[in-house]
Amino acid sequence: MPVSAADVQFVRELLQRRAAIQVDETKEYLIEMRLEQLAREVGIASIPDLVRQARGQKTIETRIVEAMTTHETSFFRDLHPFNLLKKEVLPQLVAARQTTRSLTIWSAACSSGQEAYSLSMLILENFPDLARWPVRIIGTDISEQIVAKAREGKFRQLDVNRGLPATLLVKYFEKIGAEWQLKPIVRSLVDFRQMNLLDTWNMPRPDIVFMRNVLIYFDQITKKNILVKLRGLIPKDGALFLGAAETATTIDDKWDRFANENATYYRVRP
């Protein structure tokens, strides 16, 4: 049964209220597709029945928000930011942190964990001296379900075929049945947590933030609020990586832009 206009409006208002995600009228097909899949997963007969239950049950409401959240990700996605991190940002921060000898990286809206685990492998491969430091990579996502999947560190053949060099697959994964399991040395650097970016950020101060392809889903007010919160969290020599189609400087002018290696990062203006 096609989704009704009233149910589409309910979902759009729910996403705006719970996650500040904007879904315009042209995405009705996406709402219908995601809700049909969710209804099958939870054993509800139809989309109208699913929405009807969501209007009175917080659990179903949350499942709809999670179902509508985009989880597109891959290992070393858009490789250039990782190259810039390896060649410029991390060497600078490692030199600057010789006294405290600690490093924290935040992978925001981490989905099933490929970005956070890519960061872990990058550090293991290129910065062996950090093995003696307390290095923390914190991956957060609004979906508890997707965070639980990320914690498992298990990936399909299709997942490891996207962006992951064969040398790293052989070195850091074990084949278990039809899946590939990350080894403990990679997983030990990463801590996954459920977190809504609209809520309080209960986390340690990150030196580096990867918040790529996240702001594009928010309205201008929410984008500005997030960037202001980041300014209060990231140290002056820290680095913020956004998606290729995103920018900080036109939304919040307290950021400086740095570009190299066909990628961009931002620092809080002194």
N, C-alpha and C positions, 0 to 999 in steps of 0.2 A: 504494500500500500504506500503510495507517495506520501511524503511528509507534508503536513498541512502548514499553511502560512502561520498559524498561531503557534505551532510547535517549533517552527524555524525561529520565530521571534523569541520564544522562551529560551531556546538554546543560545541565541545571540546575546540576549540580556544576561543570561547565566555566565557566559564566558567573560563578558565585560565586567560583571560584578565580582566574580571570583578570581579572575586572572588578568583582567585589563586587556584581554585579547579581542581584537576587532575582527569580525567576520561579516563582510558585506553581503548584500542580497544576491550577488552573482555566485556565491559559494553554496547555494542551496543543495547542489548535487553532493558536495563534500559532507555536509551535515547528514544528508540521507544515507550516504554510504557508511559513514562512521557509526551512525546510530543503528543501522541494520546489523552491522557486525557486532556491536555491543549487545544488542537485544539477543542475538544468538548465543553469545558468550554467557550471559547471565540467565538464560532460559526464560525470557519474556517473549510473548507471542508476536508482538508488533511494536512499531515505533510509537503509535499513540499510547499504548499501554506502558511503554518505557517512560515516556514523558509524564504520563499521569502519575506513575510511582515516584518519579524524580521530584514532582511538586510537593511531595509529602515526606520523602525519605532523603536524608542527607547523604547516605551511602551511595544511592543511585545517582544523585546529583553530582557527587564527586567523581563517580565513574564516567559520567558524561564529559566532565571537564577534562579528565585524563584522556579519554578517547579522542577528543577534539584537538588535543595538543599535538603539534607536529614533532615527530621523533626521527626526522631525517638526519642521519649521521654516518660517518665512515672513519676508518683509521686514516690519520694524517690528511684529513679533508682540506682541500685547497692548500697544498703543501707549502706555499710561500710563507705564511705566518710561522710555521715551524722552523723554516730555514732562518728567518729573521731572529727568532727566539734563540736558536742555537748559535748563530754567528755574532750577534750583537747584544741582545737583551740579557741573556743569562751570563755571559762572560762579565758584563758590567756589574750585575748584581752579585755575582759570586765574589768579585774583587771588593765590592762595597760591604759585604757581609762577613768579612774575615774575622771581625771581632765577635759578633753574635753567633756566627756559623750555624744559621738556620735559614730555611727557605720554605715559603708556603705559596702554593699555586691554587687558584680557584677556577674550576671548570663549571661555569654557570649554565643551567639548562643542558645538563650533560647527556641526557637521553640514556641509551643503553651502555654508555661508558667508553666508546671507542676513542673519544678525544682525550679523556683523562688517562686512559691506558697508553695512548700515543705519547703523551707528555712523560709518563713514567719510562717508557722505552727510550725516548730521546735522552733523558737524563742518564739512564744506565749505560747507554751506548757512547755518550760524548762527554760526560762529566764524572769520571770514576772517583775523583776526590770527594764528591758529594756523598759517597757511601758512608763517610764518617760524620755527616751532618744529619740532624733531624729534618728530613725533607718530607713535607706533607702536600699531597695533591688532593684537594677536596672537590668532589663532584656532587652537584646538587641538581635536583629536578623537582618539578611540581608533582609528578606522578610517583606515588609510593610503589606502584606495580613495576614501573620501568626502573626505578632505583633498585628494587630487589633483583631484577634481571641483571643490572649492571654489576651488582655485588658478586654474582655467580662467576663472572668472567668467562662465560662460555659463549662461543660464537659459531654460526653456521659457516659452511664452506663459502656461501655467497658473501658473507660479511668479511671474511679474511681475504677474499679476492678483490675487495674494493680498497685500494690505497695502501695495503700492507705489503712492504717488500718481502720477497720470499726468504731472504736471509733472516729477517726478524721472526717470521713465522716458524722457521726451523729452530731458532735459538730460544724463543720465549713461549712457545705453545706446545702442548701435547695433544695428540689425536685421541679422543675418547669416543668411540662409536662414530656417529656421523658429525660430531661437533669437535671444536678445537677449544681446549681449556688453557687459559693463561697460567703460567707458572707462578708460584708464590712470590718470587723475587720481584715481579712486576706488580702484582696485586698488593703487596705489602706497603707500597708507597701511597696507595689510593684509599681514601675514605669517602664512601658515598652516603649522602643524607637527603631526605625529602625536605624540600624547602620551596615555598612560594615567594617569588621575588617581591610581591606586594606586602609580605609580612616582615617581621623583625628578622634581621640577619644575625643569628646567633652563631658566630664563627670567628676564628682567629683572623688577625689582620693579614691579608694576602699581599705578597710582593708582586705577584703577577695575576691578572684576571683574564681569562678567555671567556668572553661573553659574545660569542659570534652568532650572527643570524638570530638574534633574540629580540633586539629593540624594534626590528621591522614589524613585529606583530602588535606593538603597543601604540596608543595614541600619544600625541606630543607631550601632554602633561605627565603621563607616566614615564615616558622616556627621560624627560627632564628630572623628575623625581629620582629615578634610578641613578642617573649620572651624578646628581648632587650627593646621594648616599655613597656612591663609589668614591667621590672626592674626600669624604670623611673617613674612608676605610683604607684606601691605598696610600702608602708612603710617597713622598715627593719623588723619589727615584724609582718607584714602582712602574709597572706598565699595564695598560689596558689594551687588549686586542678585541676589535669588533669585526663584524662581517664585512666583506668587500663592498657591499651596497649600503653600509651604515657609516655614520660619522658622529663624533662627539662635539666638535667645535661649533657647528651651526645650531646645536641645541643648547649647549652649555658652554659659554665662552671662557670658562676657567680651565680649559684643557689645551695643551700644546700637541701638535701632530708631528710625528716622525715617520719618515718613509725610507725604505731600503729593501733590497731583495724582492722587489715587486709586492711588497706588503707594507702595512701601516700599523703603528701602535700609538697610544696616547699617554701622556704624562700630565699630572696635575701641575698647572702653571705655578711657578714659585711666587 
